[in-house]
């Protein structure tokens, strides 16, 4: 299933979305309770806010500290920037962060990477591993996992591969709105995708198609910044659309224009991300995130550890 509503932003790293775009008419459900690679994942981070994304990214960077060559604050800042500039996080990225956020005490980097599918053989097509969807990553030769169960769904095996879905469709079912999500009938299965920040489920302007649309007034021009709010003009196929306001300040960011696109970007200058390395502040690890120092207890990042200076790449502090 695709997170169809993540918006690409100029000069930002954008995770390619996990795609299953096929046709078919029969499916079977795999497993029951959460199983597979992502069996410990329980948090749905697709529509997460700053606190969850920041902590999840910091746990990932702490557990896989050896991979953070430029400092753990860089990875945390990148995750926040991607989340702020997407209406919802792509399912594969939401799963990878949740693999770290929900990791049990004592989990290793290798175990978290395995949860995210990064240690799995590349399959020919998306397939179910219990309640985990395993699929070839469209952006490289790697593998991505999707925690179907954490999204309130099950992994179904169809004639063309695996798919996260709620249940079989009712007769005649097509598209619809359920809360803040769009439901659709794909391969005979009901799928659900949250619309996320600045969006709501409704009819596209002039098309009468059910989709995620901007929650604001009608628009047809370019984006704009309203202080620290990025007001995005989310257009449909006919060029008309509605404004989708994103509060960059709620992510600790400001708004700036990149061409015709309004983008949430770091604006704080308290520290230099990537230059000022993490340090100990009492029992907490303090890191530079989006230009501002952020302190978090080591017990929240890796239970049973304490902050120690000089244990990370380039001599930065870490929890161990």
Phi, psi and omega in degrees: 000149184254138164282091191282351192250006175288131185260127179288143182236141179297138174068016176243148172291126181239124179285127176297142187275148179283119188246134167228100186235090185217182177232151181174178184216010178218152183203157174229143183279139179257132172070192179221271177287165182307122180218180178090192184302323185263029187300334181269354183283128179230348185264128176271106183263009183299322179245035183290162176250184188307310185303315181290315181295316182297315180293318180298315180293324179291322176295318179298314181294327180288315180294324181250047185302324183297338181273349183270071186297329182264006180107144185292336179294334181293313179296322179294316179298318179297318179296319179296317180297318179297314182295318181295327184262016175234140176296319172221151176289140174303145187302321181292320178290319177300322179292315182299316179294321179292332176301325178276318182300319184261007183300137179291161179303134179088000180296145180259168176300319180299322179290322178292319177297322177295319177303320181281359179087002187286348179252006184270150173297146182286119180280162177291325180210169179303139181213160181268135170239088190063235178262018175253135173267125177250129184216151174296133179290129182285349184263347179203197180266016182271194183231144176238143175248152177230125182276082183307315184298323180294337179267013180073023184235178176237160176265122181250141174264122181246171179300343181243014177129183182280158181203132171281128181205166181279309184185172176298147180290152171283159180300129179081002183288139176231253179254154178193175177248137176221103187065230178261029183232154174263129174256148181213159177256110182237123180055033180079010182239144179275118177255161180218131179229120179294146181279325173083194189295133178079359186236162175212163178273133180182192181273133174296145180302122173077358183243338183064016176273138177282128182198177169280125181234162177300146182275356182262196181288170181296149179208162175213001182261206181271172176293170175206160174259132173242085189067236178264018176254125174273113180263105185265135174265100183270105186266150173270190183297334182268008177088349178264153180196200180223153179288139178237098183282133177238121182279094181298326182299329179291347176256006182075024184236172174242175181254139176216153178268136173236094188069236179264005185253131173275133188225140173278123184225155175298140177229346180291148182234022181294328179208169182251109180297130181093344178248311177275110186278161180301148181217164178274140174227091188066233179269005183255156172261124180252124182231156179272112181239119178053040175080012180221138178291134178229123181255134179220137182297137177300330178297337177275334181273316181210093184310137178090002180252170174224163182279133178225138181284148169071020183261350182260175178305143179062016174083015178282163181286164179200170177260124177202000000 
